[in-house]
Amino acid sequence: MSDFFCTEAKDMCYKELSDRVRQYKETEKGVDTMCDIWDEVRNEGINEGIANNQLVTAQKLLANGKLSYEEIAECSGLSLDKVRELAGNQSA
């Protein structure tokens, strides 16, 4: 279990884990792979946040009741069909 708290491969006891850490932290290909993975994780998080903000915005505008579905779609960045779906769920 102590291997999971090590920051350097040389300090690990479990050879297989040490080898893998060394590969990802100490080789150019491994570092590139890890950078690509973290970029993907970051982008997924950003996209999820954007999608959530679009939904929250549309829900608030629907609750306000002053804009048409088309205007809400334009303001929120959601499709007209998605706004209609949200409107149906709010009235239920």
PDB file of N, CA, C and O in Angstrom:
ATOM      1  N   MET A   1       0.826  -1.205   0.000  1.00  0.00           N
ATOM      2  CA  MET A   1       0.000   0.000   0.000  1.00  0.00           C
ATOM      3  C   MET A   1       0.866   1.264   0.000  1.00  0.00           C
ATOM      4  O   MET A   1       0.462   2.294  -0.541  1.00  0.00           O
ATOM      5  N   SER A   2       2.017   1.190   0.586  1.00  0.00           N
ATOM      6  CA  SER A   2       2.879   2.375   0.661  1.00  0.00           C
ATOM      7  C   SER A   2       3.317   2.851  -0.722  1.00  0.00           C
ATOM      8  O   SER A   2       3.635   4.027  -0.900  1.00  0.00           O
ATOM      9  N   ASP A   3       3.334   1.952  -1.694  1.00  0.00           N
ATOM     10  CA  ASP A   3       3.734   2.348  -3.048  1.00  0.00           C
ATOM     11  C   ASP A   3       2.837   3.444  -3.621  1.00  0.00           C
ATOM     12  O   ASP A   3       3.294   4.260  -4.422  1.00  0.00           O
ATOM     13  N   PHE A   4       1.576   3.471  -3.222  1.00  0.00           N
ATOM     14  CA  PHE A   4       0.654   4.467  -3.751  1.00  0.00           C
ATOM     15  C   PHE A   4       0.949   5.868  -3.228  1.00  0.00           C
ATOM     16  O   PHE A   4       0.436   6.850  -3.765  1.00  0.00           O
ATOM     17  N   PHE A   5       1.757   5.965  -2.202  1.00  0.00           N
ATOM     18  CA  PHE A   5       2.118   7.267  -1.648  1.00  0.00           C
ATOM     19  C   PHE A   5       3.488   7.733  -2.131  1.00  0.00           C
ATOM     20  O   PHE A   5       3.911   8.845  -1.816  1.00  0.00           O
ATOM     21  N   CYS A   6       4.173   6.902  -2.884  1.00  0.00           N
ATOM     22  CA  CYS A   6       5.494   7.258  -3.416  1.00  0.00           C
ATOM     23  C   CYS A   6       5.339   8.137  -4.649  1.00  0.00           C
ATOM     24  O   CYS A   6       4.437   7.942  -5.463  1.00  0.00           O
ATOM     25  N   THR A   7       6.225   9.094  -4.767  1.00  0.00           N
ATOM     26  CA  THR A   7       6.196   9.961  -5.951  1.00  0.00           C
ATOM     27  C   THR A   7       7.259   9.572  -6.966  1.00  0.00           C
ATOM     28  O   THR A   7       7.229  10.031  -8.108  1.00  0.00           O
ATOM     29  N   GLU A   8       8.195   8.730  -6.556  1.00  0.00           N
ATOM     30  CA  GLU A   8       9.270   8.288  -7.438  1.00  0.00           C
ATOM     31  C   GLU A   8       9.212   6.778  -7.604  1.00  0.00           C
ATOM     32  O   GLU A   8       8.998   6.053  -6.633  1.00  0.00           O
ATOM     33  N   ALA A   9       9.400   6.303  -8.826  1.00  0.00           N
ATOM     34  CA  ALA A   9       9.366   4.871  -9.102  1.00  0.00           C
ATOM     35  C   ALA A   9      10.443   4.121  -8.319  1.00  0.00           C
ATOM     36  O   ALA A   9      10.227   2.982  -7.907  1.00  0.00           O
ATOM     37  N   LYS A  10      11.584   4.743  -8.115  1.00  0.00           N
ATOM     38  CA  LYS A  10      12.700   4.087  -7.420  1.00  0.00           C
ATOM     39  C   LYS A  10      12.393   3.789  -5.960  1.00  0.00           C
ATOM     40  O   LYS A  10      13.042   2.937  -5.352  1.00  0.00           O
ATOM     41  N   ASP A  11      11.412   4.481  -5.391  1.00  0.00           N
ATOM     42  CA  ASP A  11      11.062   4.285  -3.980  1.00  0.00           C
ATOM     43  C   ASP A  11      10.002   3.208  -3.771  1.00  0.00           C
ATOM     44  O   ASP A  11       9.645   2.909  -2.631  1.00  0.00           O
ATOM     45  N   MET A  12       9.497   2.626  -4.848  1.00  0.00           N
ATOM     46  CA  MET A  12       8.408   1.649  -4.747  1.00  0.00           C
ATOM     47  C   MET A  12       8.950   0.241  -4.543  1.00  0.00           C
ATOM     48  O   MET A  12      10.038  -0.098  -5.009  1.00  0.00           O
ATOM     49  N   CYS A  13       8.177  -0.563  -3.844  1.00  0.00           N
ATOM     50  CA  CYS A  13       8.554  -1.955  -3.563  1.00  0.00           C
ATOM     51  C   CYS A  13       8.021  -2.910  -4.620  1.00  0.00           C
ATOM     52  O   CYS A  13       8.700  -3.872  -4.982  1.00  0.00           O
ATOM     53  N   TYR A  14       6.828  -2.663  -5.115  1.00  0.00           N
ATOM     54  CA  TYR A  14       6.151  -3.543  -6.059  1.00  0.00           C
ATOM     55  C   TYR A  14       6.688  -3.268  -7.459  1.00  0.00           C
ATOM     56  O   TYR A  14       6.435  -2.203  -8.023  1.00  0.00           O
ATOM     57  N   LYS A  15       7.432  -4.225  -8.023  1.00  0.00           N
ATOM     58  CA  LYS A  15       8.141  -4.018  -9.275  1.00  0.00           C
ATOM     59  C   LYS A  15       7.234  -3.630 -10.444  1.00  0.00           C
ATOM     60  O   LYS A  15       7.557  -2.715 -11.200  1.00  0.00           O
ATOM     61  N   GLU A  16       6.094  -4.325 -10.596  1.00  0.00           N
ATOM     62  CA  GLU A  16       5.216  -4.041 -11.726  1.00  0.00           C
ATOM     63  C   GLU A  16       4.701  -2.600 -11.677  1.00  0.00           C
ATOM     64  O   GLU A  16       4.651  -1.918 -12.700  1.00  0.00           O
ATOM     65  N   LEU A  17       4.323  -2.150 -10.497  1.00  0.00           N
ATOM     66  CA  LEU A  17       3.844  -0.781 -10.345  1.00  0.00           C
ATOM     67  C   LEU A  17       4.981   0.209 -10.575  1.00  0.00           C
ATOM     68  O   LEU A  17       4.800   1.233 -11.234  1.00  0.00           O
ATOM     69  N   SER A  18       6.132  -0.101 -10.036  1.00  0.00           N
ATOM     70  CA  SER A  18       7.303   0.751 -10.214  1.00  0.00           C
ATOM     71  C   SER A  18       7.658   0.904 -11.696  1.00  0.00           C
ATOM     72  O   SER A  18       7.944   2.003 -12.172  1.00  0.00           O
ATOM     73  N   ASP A  19       7.633  -0.218 -12.408  1.00  0.00           N
ATOM     74  CA  ASP A  19       7.945  -0.166 -13.849  1.00  0.00           C
ATOM     75  C   ASP A  19       6.955   0.704 -14.603  1.00  0.00           C
ATOM     76  O   ASP A  19       7.340   1.478 -15.480  1.00  0.00           O
ATOM     77  N   ARG A  20       5.677   0.576 -14.260  1.00  0.00           N
ATOM     78  CA  ARG A  20       4.639   1.348 -14.954  1.00  0.00           C
ATOM     79  C   ARG A  20       4.771   2.842 -14.624  1.00  0.00           C
ATOM     80  O   ARG A  20       4.634   3.684 -15.512  1.00  0.00           O
ATOM     81  N   VAL A  21       5.031   3.165 -13.382  1.00  0.00           N
ATOM     82  CA  VAL A  21       5.227   4.566 -12.994  1.00  0.00           C
ATOM     83  C   VAL A  21       6.434   5.135 -13.721  1.00  0.00           C
ATOM     84  O   VAL A  21       6.392   6.255 -14.229  1.00  0.00           O
ATOM     85  N   ARG A  22       7.499   4.366 -13.767  1.00  0.00           N
ATOM     86  CA  ARG A  22       8.702   4.816 -14.470  1.00  0.00           C
ATOM     87  C   ARG A  22       8.379   5.078 -15.950  1.00  0.00           C
ATOM     88  O   ARG A  22       8.829   6.070 -16.524  1.00  0.00           O
ATOM     89  N   GLN A  23       7.605   4.188 -16.551  1.00  0.00           N
ATOM     90  CA  GLN A  23       7.233   4.356 -17.963  1.00  0.00           C
ATOM     91  C   GLN A  23       6.486   5.665 -18.174  1.00  0.00           C
ATOM     92  O   GLN A  23       6.798   6.406 -19.106  1.00  0.00           O
ATOM     93  N   TYR A  24       5.509   5.963 -17.330  1.00  0.00           N
ATOM     94  CA  TYR A  24       4.672   7.147 -17.536  1.00  0.00           C
ATOM     95  C   TYR A  24       5.311   8.442 -17.068  1.00  0.00           C
ATOM     96  O   TYR A  24       4.952   9.516 -17.549  1.00  0.00           O
ATOM     97  N   LYS A  25       6.254   8.358 -16.138  1.00  0.00           N
ATOM     98  CA  LYS A  25       6.850   9.582 -15.618  1.00  0.00           C
ATOM     99  C   LYS A  25       8.232   9.888 -16.173  1.00  0.00           C
ATOM    100  O   LYS A  25       8.678  11.034 -16.139  1.00  0.00           O
ATOM    101  N   GLU A  26       8.913   8.861 -16.685  1.00  0.00           N
ATOM    102  CA  GLU A  26      10.318   9.062 -17.023  1.00  0.00           C
ATOM    103  C   GLU A  26      10.671   8.817 -18.488  1.00  0.00           C
ATOM    104  O   GLU A  26      11.832   8.949 -18.875  1.00  0.00           O
ATOM    105  N   THR A  27       9.677   8.460 -19.307  1.00  0.00           N
ATOM    106  CA  THR A  27       9.956   8.321 -20.736  1.00  0.00           C
ATOM    107  C   THR A  27       9.146   9.366 -21.502  1.00  0.00           C
ATOM    108  O   THR A  27       8.058   9.759 -21.081  1.00  0.00           O
ATOM    109  N   GLU A  28       9.689   9.799 -22.616  1.00  0.00           N
ATOM    110  CA  GLU A  28       9.011  10.826 -23.405  1.00  0.00           C
ATOM    111  C   GLU A  28       7.637  10.358 -23.880  1.00  0.00           C
ATOM    112  O   GLU A  28       6.666  11.112 -23.827  1.00  0.00           O
ATOM    113  N   LYS A  29       7.560   9.106 -24.347  1.00  0.00           N
ATOM    114  CA  LYS A  29       6.293   8.561 -24.816  1.00  0.00           C
ATOM    115  C   LYS A  29       5.293   8.469 -23.657  1.00  0.00           C
ATOM    116  O   LYS A  29       4.116   8.785 -23.834  1.00  0.00           O
ATOM    117  N   GLY A  30       5.742   8.044 -22.489  1.00  0.00           N
ATOM    118  CA  GLY A  30       4.864   7.930 -21.327  1.00  0.00           C
ATOM    119  C   GLY A  30       4.335   9.287 -20.872  1.00  0.00           C
ATOM    120  O   GLY A  30       3.155   9.434 -20.555  1.00  0.00           O
ATOM    121  N   VAL A  31       5.221  10.267 -20.844  1.00  0.00           N
ATOM    122  CA  VAL A  31       4.804  11.622 -20.460  1.00  0.00           C
ATOM    123  C   VAL A  31       3.799  12.168 -21.467  1.00  0.00           C
ATOM    124  O   VAL A  31       2.802  12.778 -21.081  1.00  0.00           O
ATOM    125  N   ASP A  32       4.052  11.955 -22.743  1.00  0.00           N
ATOM    126  CA  ASP A  32       3.110  12.406 -23.779  1.00  0.00           C
ATOM    127  C   ASP A  32       1.749  11.732 -23.608  1.00  0.00           C
ATOM    128  O   ASP A  32       0.709  12.376 -23.746  1.00  0.00           O
ATOM    129  N   THR A  33       1.763  10.435 -23.307  1.00  0.00           N
ATOM    130  CA  THR A  33       0.519   9.697 -23.097  1.00  0.00           C
ATOM    131  C   THR A  33      -0.247  10.276 -21.919  1.00  0.00           C
ATOM    132  O   THR A  33      -1.455  10.494 -22.012  1.00  0.00           O
ATOM    133  N   MET A  34       0.439  10.528 -20.816  1.00  0.00           N
ATOM    134  CA  MET A  34      -0.226  11.083 -19.631  1.00  0.00           C
ATOM    135  C   MET A  34      -0.771  12.483 -19.906  1.00  0.00           C
ATOM    136  O   MET A  34      -1.861  12.824 -19.447  1.00  0.00           O
ATOM    137  N   CYS A  35      -0.031  13.285 -20.642  1.00  0.00           N
ATOM    138  CA  CYS A  35      -0.518  14.626 -20.995  1.00  0.00           C
ATOM    139  C   CYS A  35      -1.787  14.527 -21.840  1.00  0.00           C
ATOM    140  O   CYS A  35      -2.737  15.283 -21.636  1.00  0.00           O
ATOM    141  N   ASP A  36      -1.796  13.602 -22.774  1.00  0.00           N
ATOM    142  CA  ASP A  36      -2.990  13.408 -23.609  1.00  0.00           C
ATOM    143  C   ASP A  36      -4.184  12.968 -22.764  1.00  0.00           C
ATOM    144  O   ASP A  36      -5.301  13.445 -22.964  1.00  0.00           O
ATOM    145  N   ILE A  37      -3.944  12.064 -21.827  1.00  0.00           N
ATOM    146  CA  ILE A  37      -5.019  11.589 -20.952  1.00  0.00           C
ATOM    147  C   ILE A  37      -5.572  12.732 -20.119  1.00  0.00           C
ATOM    148  O   ILE A  37      -6.788  12.891 -20.016  1.00  0.00           O
ATOM    149  N   TRP A  38      -4.696  13.527 -19.525  1.00  0.00           N
ATOM    150  CA  TRP A  38      -5.163  14.645 -18.689  1.00  0.00           C
ATOM    151  C   TRP A  38      -5.863  15.714 -19.516  1.00  0.00           C
ATOM    152  O   TRP A  38      -6.814  16.335 -19.039  1.00  0.00           O
ATOM    153  N   ASP A  39      -5.414  15.939 -20.739  1.00  0.00           N
ATOM    154  CA  ASP A  39      -6.117  16.872 -21.624  1.00  0.00           C
ATOM    155  C   ASP A  39      -7.534  16.381 -21.894  1.00  0.00           C
ATOM    156  O   ASP A  39      -8.482  17.166 -21.889  1.00  0.00           O
ATOM    157  N   GLU A  40      -7.674  15.085 -22.128  1.00  0.00           N
ATOM    158  CA  GLU A  40      -8.993  14.509 -22.386  1.00  0.00           C
ATOM    159  C   GLU A  40      -9.896  14.628 -21.151  1.00  0.00           C
ATOM    160  O   GLU A  40     -11.070  14.982 -21.263  1.00  0.00           O
ATOM    161  N   VAL A  41      -9.338  14.329 -19.983  1.00  0.00           N
ATOM    162  CA  VAL A  41     -10.113  14.437 -18.735  1.00  0.00           C
ATOM    163  C   VAL A  41     -10.565  15.877 -18.517  1.00  0.00           C
ATOM    164  O   VAL A  41     -11.720  16.128 -18.171  1.00  0.00           O
ATOM    165  N   ARG A  42      -9.646  16.818 -18.721  1.00  0.00           N
ATOM    166  CA  ARG A  42      -9.972  18.239 -18.546  1.00  0.00           C
ATOM    167  C   ARG A  42     -11.067  18.666 -19.522  1.00  0.00           C
ATOM    168  O   ARG A  42     -12.023  19.337 -19.131  1.00  0.00           O
ATOM    169  N   ASN A  43     -10.930  18.284 -20.769  1.00  0.00           N
ATOM    170  CA  ASN A  43     -11.915  18.668 -21.786  1.00  0.00           C
ATOM    171  C   ASN A  43     -13.280  18.070 -21.505  1.00  0.00           C
ATOM    172  O   ASN A  43     -14.300  18.726 -21.714  1.00  0.00           O
ATOM    173  N   GLU A  44     -13.311  16.830 -21.033  1.00  0.00           N
ATOM    174  CA  GLU A  44     -14.589  16.215 -20.670  1.00  0.00           C
ATOM    175  C   GLU A  44     -15.252  16.999 -19.540  1.00  0.00           C
ATOM    176  O   GLU A  44     -16.460  17.232 -19.562  1.00  0.00           O
ATOM    177  N   GLY A  45     -14.459  17.399 -18.563  1.00  0.00           N
ATOM    178  CA  GLY A  45     -14.993  18.185 -17.449  1.00  0.00           C
ATOM    179  C   GLY A  45     -15.527  19.531 -17.899  1.00  0.00           C
ATOM    180  O   GLY A  45     -16.588  19.968 -17.454  1.00  0.00           O
ATOM    181  N   ILE A  46     -14.795  20.180 -18.777  1.00  0.00           N
ATOM    182  CA  ILE A  46     -15.238  21.472 -19.309  1.00  0.00           C
ATOM    183  C   ILE A  46     -16.545  21.303 -20.087  1.00  0.00           C
ATOM    184  O   ILE A  46     -17.482  22.082 -19.918  1.00  0.00           O
ATOM    185  N   ASN A  47     -16.596  20.284 -20.934  1.00  0.00           N
ATOM    186  CA  ASN A  47     -17.808  20.052 -21.737  1.00  0.00           C
ATOM    187  C   ASN A  47     -19.006  19.718 -20.863  1.00  0.00           C
ATOM    188  O   ASN A  47     -20.122  20.154 -21.144  1.00  0.00           O
ATOM    189  N   GLU A  48     -18.782  18.942 -19.800  1.00  0.00           N
ATOM    190  CA  GLU A  48     -19.885  18.634 -18.881  1.00  0.00           C
ATOM    191  C   GLU A  48     -20.369  19.893 -18.172  1.00  0.00           C
ATOM    192  O   GLU A  48     -21.570  20.078 -17.975  1.00  0.00           O
ATOM    193  N   GLY A  49     -19.438  20.753 -17.791  1.00  0.00           N
ATOM    194  CA  GLY A  49     -19.807  22.010 -17.142  1.00  0.00           C
ATOM    195  C   GLY A  49     -20.593  22.921 -18.056  1.00  0.00           C
ATOM    196  O   GLY A  49     -21.563  23.549 -17.633  1.00  0.00           O
ATOM    197  N   ILE A  50     -20.178  22.996 -19.306  1.00  0.00           N
ATOM    198  CA  ILE A  50     -20.892  23.827 -20.281  1.00  0.00           C
ATOM    199  C   ILE A  50     -22.303  23.292 -20.491  1.00  0.00           C
ATOM    200  O   ILE A  50     -23.269  24.055 -20.489  1.00  0.00           O
ATOM    201  N   ALA A  51     -22.419  21.984 -20.670  1.00  0.00           N
ATOM    202  CA  ALA A  51     -23.740  21.382 -20.887  1.00  0.00           C
ATOM    203  C   ALA A  51     -24.652  21.620 -19.684  1.00  0.00           C
ATOM    204  O   ALA A  51     -25.836  21.914 -19.843  1.00  0.00           O
ATOM    205  N   ASN A  52     -24.092  21.492 -18.484  1.00  0.00           N
ATOM    206  CA  ASN A  52     -24.882  21.728 -17.281  1.00  0.00           C
ATOM    207  C   ASN A  52     -25.335  23.183 -17.208  1.00  0.00           C
ATOM    208  O   ASN A  52     -26.484  23.454 -16.861  1.00  0.00           O
ATOM    209  N   ASN A  53     -24.452  24.112 -17.529  1.00  0.00           N
ATOM    210  CA  ASN A  53     -24.817  25.534 -17.510  1.00  0.00           C
ATOM    211  C   ASN A  53     -25.905  25.847 -18.532  1.00  0.00           C
ATOM    212  O   ASN A  53     -26.793  26.659 -18.271  1.00  0.00           O
ATOM    213  N   GLN A  54     -25.834  25.204 -19.691  1.00  0.00           N
ATOM    214  CA  GLN A  54     -26.871  25.415 -20.701  1.00  0.00           C
ATOM    215  C   GLN A  54     -28.231  24.953 -20.185  1.00  0.00           C
ATOM    216  O   GLN A  54     -29.239  25.632 -20.378  1.00  0.00           O
ATOM    217  N   LEU A  55     -28.252  23.798 -19.531  1.00  0.00           N
ATOM    218  CA  LEU A  55     -29.510  23.279 -18.986  1.00  0.00           C
ATOM    219  C   LEU A  55     -30.065  24.185 -17.895  1.00  0.00           C
ATOM    220  O   LEU A  55     -31.257  24.492 -17.885  1.00  0.00           O
ATOM    221  N   VAL A  56     -29.208  24.610 -16.980  1.00  0.00           N
ATOM    222  CA  VAL A  56     -29.645  25.471 -15.879  1.00  0.00           C
ATOM    223  C   VAL A  56     -30.178  26.792 -16.416  1.00  0.00           C
ATOM    224  O   VAL A  56     -31.207  27.283 -15.955  1.00  0.00           O
ATOM    225  N   THR A  57     -29.482  27.363 -17.386  1.00  0.00           N
ATOM    226  CA  THR A  57     -29.929  28.622 -17.991  1.00  0.00           C
ATOM    227  C   THR A  57     -31.304  28.459 -18.622  1.00  0.00           C
ATOM    228  O   THR A  57     -32.198  29.277 -18.400  1.00  0.00           O
ATOM    229  N   ALA A  58     -31.470  27.406 -19.405  1.00  0.00           N
ATOM    230  CA  ALA A  58     -32.762  27.173 -20.064  1.00  0.00           C
ATOM    231  C   ALA A  58     -33.866  26.951 -19.039  1.00  0.00           C
ATOM    232  O   ALA A  58     -34.971  27.467 -19.205  1.00  0.00           O
ATOM    233  N   GLN A  59     -33.587  26.195 -17.989  1.00  0.00           N
ATOM    234  CA  GLN A  59     -34.594  25.942 -16.960  1.00  0.00           C
ATOM    235  C   GLN A  59     -35.018  27.243 -16.268  1.00  0.00           C
ATOM    236  O   GLN A  59     -36.201  27.442 -15.992  1.00  0.00           O
ATOM    237  N   LYS A  60     -34.073  28.108 -15.995  1.00  0.00           N
ATOM    238  CA  LYS A  60     -34.394  29.393 -15.361  1.00  0.00           C
ATOM    239  C   LYS A  60     -35.221  30.277 -16.291  1.00  0.00           C
ATOM    240  O   LYS A  60     -36.179  30.921 -15.862  1.00  0.00           O
ATOM    241  N   LEU A  61     -34.839  30.299 -17.573  1.00  0.00           N
ATOM    242  CA  LEU A  61     -35.587  31.108 -18.533  1.00  0.00           C
ATOM    243  C   LEU A  61     -37.000  30.556 -18.733  1.00  0.00           C
ATOM    244  O   LEU A  61     -37.948  31.326 -18.887  1.00  0.00           O
ATOM    245  N   LEU A  62     -37.144  29.248 -18.732  1.00  0.00           N
ATOM    246  CA  LEU A  62     -38.475  28.648 -18.843  1.00  0.00           C
ATOM    247  C   LEU A  62     -39.327  29.003 -17.625  1.00  0.00           C
ATOM    248  O   LEU A  62     -40.505  29.333 -17.755  1.00  0.00           O
ATOM    249  N   ALA A  63     -38.726  28.932 -16.456  1.00  0.00           N
ATOM    250  CA  ALA A  63     -39.455  29.248 -15.225  1.00  0.00           C
ATOM    251  C   ALA A  63     -39.874  30.716 -15.204  1.00  0.00           C
ATOM    252  O   ALA A  63     -40.921  31.062 -14.656  1.00  0.00           O
ATOM    253  N   ASN A  64     -39.053  31.574 -15.804  1.00  0.00           N
ATOM    254  CA  ASN A  64     -39.367  33.003 -15.863  1.00  0.00           C
ATOM    255  C   ASN A  64     -40.587  33.254 -16.738  1.00  0.00           C
ATOM    256  O   ASN A  64     -41.396  34.136 -16.447  1.00  0.00           O
ATOM    257  N   GLY A  65     -40.719  32.475 -17.816  1.00  0.00           N
ATOM    258  CA  GLY A  65     -41.904  32.530 -18.660  1.00  0.00           C
ATOM    259  C   GLY A  65     -42.025  33.727 -19.585  1.00  0.00           C
ATOM    260  O   GLY A  65     -43.099  33.953 -20.143  1.00  0.00           O
ATOM    261  N   LYS A  66     -40.971  34.498 -19.767  1.00  0.00           N
ATOM    262  CA  LYS A  66     -41.056  35.708 -20.584  1.00  0.00           C
ATOM    263  C   LYS A  66     -40.549  35.532 -22.011  1.00  0.00           C
ATOM    264  O   LYS A  66     -40.815  36.371 -22.872  1.00  0.00           O
ATOM    265  N   LEU A  67     -39.824  34.448 -22.267  1.00  0.00           N
ATOM    266  CA  LEU A  67     -39.246  34.246 -23.596  1.00  0.00           C
ATOM    267  C   LEU A  67     -39.894  33.059 -24.294  1.00  0.00           C
ATOM    268  O   LEU A  67     -40.408  32.142 -23.654  1.00  0.00           O
ATOM    269  N   SER A  68     -39.858  33.100 -25.612  1.00  0.00           N
ATOM    270  CA  SER A  68     -40.356  31.965 -26.398  1.00  0.00           C
ATOM    271  C   SER A  68     -39.325  30.836 -26.339  1.00  0.00           C
ATOM    272  O   SER A  68     -38.176  31.047 -25.951  1.00  0.00           O
ATOM    273  N   TYR A  69     -39.753  29.652 -26.727  1.00  0.00           N
ATOM    274  CA  TYR A  69     -38.829  28.517 -26.763  1.00  0.00           C
ATOM    275  C   TYR A  69     -37.663  28.795 -27.705  1.00  0.00           C
ATOM    276  O   TYR A  69     -36.527  28.418 -27.420  1.00  0.00           O
ATOM    277  N   GLU A  70     -37.943  29.446 -28.815  1.00  0.00           N
ATOM    278  CA  GLU A  70     -36.898  29.771 -29.779  1.00  0.00           C
ATOM    279  C   GLU A  70     -35.864  30.719 -29.168  1.00  0.00           C
ATOM    280  O   GLU A  70     -34.662  30.545 -29.370  1.00  0.00           O
ATOM    281  N   GLU A  71     -36.332  31.718 -28.424  1.00  0.00           N
ATOM    282  CA  GLU A  71     -35.408  32.656 -27.779  1.00  0.00           C
ATOM    283  C   GLU A  71     -34.580  31.969 -26.700  1.00  0.00           C
ATOM    284  O   GLU A  71     -33.394  32.255 -26.537  1.00  0.00           O
ATOM    285  N   ILE A  72     -35.212  31.068 -25.970  1.00  0.00           N
ATOM    286  CA  ILE A  72     -34.489  30.331 -24.927  1.00  0.00           C
ATOM    287  C   ILE A  72     -33.424  29.435 -25.556  1.00  0.00           C
ATOM    288  O   ILE A  72     -32.313  29.333 -25.037  1.00  0.00           O
ATOM    289  N   ALA A  73     -33.757  28.792 -26.663  1.00  0.00           N
ATOM    290  CA  ALA A  73     -32.781  27.957 -27.363  1.00  0.00           C
ATOM    291  C   ALA A  73     -31.593  28.804 -27.811  1.00  0.00           C
ATOM    292  O   ALA A  73     -30.441  28.393 -27.667  1.00  0.00           O
ATOM    293  N   GLU A  74     -31.872  29.968 -28.346  1.00  0.00           N
ATOM    294  CA  GLU A  74     -30.802  30.851 -28.808  1.00  0.00           C
ATOM    295  C   GLU A  74     -29.940  31.335 -27.643  1.00  0.00           C
ATOM    296  O   GLU A  74     -28.714  31.355 -27.751  1.00  0.00           O
ATOM    297  N   CYS A  75     -30.557  31.719 -26.548  1.00  0.00           N
ATOM    298  CA  CYS A  75     -29.815  32.247 -25.395  1.00  0.00           C
ATOM    299  C   CYS A  75     -29.010  31.166 -24.669  1.00  0.00           C
ATOM    300  O   CYS A  75     -27.907  31.428 -24.189  1.00  0.00           O
ATOM    301  N   SER A  76     -29.556  29.970 -24.592  1.00  0.00           N
ATOM    302  CA  SER A  76     -28.899  28.911 -23.829  1.00  0.00           C
ATOM    303  C   SER A  76     -27.913  28.085 -24.644  1.00  0.00           C
ATOM    304  O   SER A  76     -27.023  27.444 -24.086  1.00  0.00           O
ATOM    305  N   GLY A  77     -28.074  28.099 -25.967  1.00  0.00           N
ATOM    306  CA  GLY A  77     -27.223  27.276 -26.807  1.00  0.00           C
ATOM    307  C   GLY A  77     -27.751  25.863 -26.981  1.00  0.00           C
ATOM    308  O   GLY A  77     -27.091  25.027 -27.599  1.00  0.00           O
ATOM    309  N   LEU A  78     -28.921  25.588 -26.450  1.00  0.00           N
ATOM    310  CA  LEU A  78     -29.554  24.281 -26.613  1.00  0.00           C
ATOM    311  C   LEU A  78     -30.389  24.257 -27.884  1.00  0.00           C
ATOM    312  O   LEU A  78     -30.757  25.301 -28.423  1.00  0.00           O
ATOM    313  N   SER A  79     -30.679  23.062 -28.348  1.00  0.00           N
ATOM    314  CA  SER A  79     -31.548  22.937 -29.513  1.00  0.00           C
ATOM    315  C   SER A  79     -32.989  23.251 -29.095  1.00  0.00           C
ATOM    316  O   SER A  79     -33.346  23.148 -27.921  1.00  0.00           O
ATOM    317  N   LEU A  80     -33.789  23.629 -30.063  1.00  0.00           N
ATOM    318  CA  LEU A  80     -35.201  23.907 -29.817  1.00  0.00           C
ATOM    319  C   LEU A  80     -35.900  22.665 -29.262  1.00  0.00           C
ATOM    320  O   LEU A  80     -36.733  22.766 -28.362  1.00  0.00           O
ATOM    321  N   ASP A  81     -35.557  21.495 -29.804  1.00  0.00           N
ATOM    322  CA  ASP A  81     -36.158  20.246 -29.308  1.00  0.00           C
ATOM    323  C   ASP A  81     -35.825  20.011 -27.835  1.00  0.00           C
ATOM    324  O   ASP A  81     -36.678  19.567 -27.067  1.00  0.00           O
ATOM    325  N   LYS A  82     -34.590  20.307 -27.444  1.00  0.00           N
ATOM    326  CA  LYS A  82     -34.188  20.117 -26.041  1.00  0.00           C
ATOM    327  C   LYS A  82     -34.941  21.083 -25.135  1.00  0.00           C
ATOM    328  O   LYS A  82     -35.351  20.709 -24.036  1.00  0.00           O
ATOM    329  N   VAL A  83     -35.127  22.316 -25.582  1.00  0.00           N
ATOM    330  CA  VAL A  83     -35.885  23.296 -24.789  1.00  0.00           C
ATOM    331  C   VAL A  83     -37.326  22.827 -24.630  1.00  0.00           C
ATOM    332  O   VAL A  83     -37.899  22.920 -23.544  1.00  0.00           O
ATOM    333  N   ARG A  84     -37.904  22.329 -25.704  1.00  0.00           N
ATOM    334  CA  ARG A  84     -39.283  21.811 -25.615  1.00  0.00           C
ATOM    335  C   ARG A  84     -39.356  20.629 -24.646  1.00  0.00           C
ATOM    336  O   ARG A  84     -40.307  20.506 -23.873  1.00  0.00           O
ATOM    337  N   GLU A  85     -38.353  19.771 -24.696  1.00  0.00           N
ATOM    338  CA  GLU A  85     -38.301  18.626 -23.777  1.00  0.00           C
ATOM    339  C   GLU A  85     -38.227  19.110 -22.324  1.00  0.00           C
ATOM    340  O   GLU A  85     -38.938  18.599 -21.459  1.00  0.00           O
ATOM    341  N   LEU A  86     -37.376  20.080 -22.065  1.00  0.00           N
ATOM    342  CA  LEU A  86     -37.263  20.636 -20.714  1.00  0.00           C
ATOM    343  C   LEU A  86     -38.572  21.278 -20.269  1.00  0.00           C
ATOM    344  O   LEU A  86     -38.974  21.144 -19.114  1.00  0.00           O
ATOM    345  N   ALA A  87     -39.227  21.966 -21.178  1.00  0.00           N
ATOM    346  CA  ALA A  87     -40.499  22.619 -20.853  1.00  0.00           C
ATOM    347  C   ALA A  87     -41.538  21.574 -20.488  1.00  0.00           C
ATOM    348  O   ALA A  87     -42.321  21.784 -19.562  1.00  0.00           O
ATOM    349  N   GLY A  88     -41.560  20.470 -21.186  1.00  0.00           N
ATOM    350  CA  GLY A  88     -42.482  19.380 -20.882  1.00  0.00           C
ATOM    351  C   GLY A  88     -42.203  18.771 -19.520  1.00  0.00           C
ATOM    352  O   GLY A  88     -43.130  18.406 -18.797  1.00  0.00           O
ATOM    353  N   ASN A  89     -40.937  18.660 -19.171  1.00  0.00           N
ATOM    354  CA  ASN A  89     -40.566  18.108 -17.863  1.00  0.00           C
ATOM    355  C   ASN A  89     -40.883  19.064 -16.733  1.00  0.00           C
ATOM    356  O   ASN A  89     -41.185  18.613 -15.629  1.00  0.00           O
ATOM    357  N   GLN A  90     -40.828  20.358 -16.962  1.00  0.00           N
ATOM    358  CA  GLN A  90     -41.122  21.325 -15.910  1.00  0.00           C
ATOM    359  C   GLN A  90     -42.592  21.367 -15.581  1.00  0.00           C
ATOM    360  O   GLN A  90     -42.967  21.576 -14.427  1.00  0.00           O
ATOM    361  N   SER A  91     -43.434  21.171 -16.583  1.00  0.00           N
ATOM    362  CA  SER A  91     -44.868  21.259 -16.333  1.00  0.00           C
ATOM    363  C   SER A  91     -45.413  19.985 -15.725  1.00  0.00           C
ATOM    364  O   SER A  91     -46.529  19.974 -15.206  1.00  0.00           O
ATOM    365  N   ALA A  92     -44.641  18.910 -15.782  1.00  0.00           N
ATOM    366  CA  ALA A  92     -45.110  17.617 -15.245  1.00  0.00           C
ATOM    367  C   ALA A  92     -44.968  17.559 -13.738  1.00  0.00           C
ATOM    368  O   ALA A  92     -45.312  16.550 -13.124  1.00  0.00           O
TER     369      ALA A  92
END
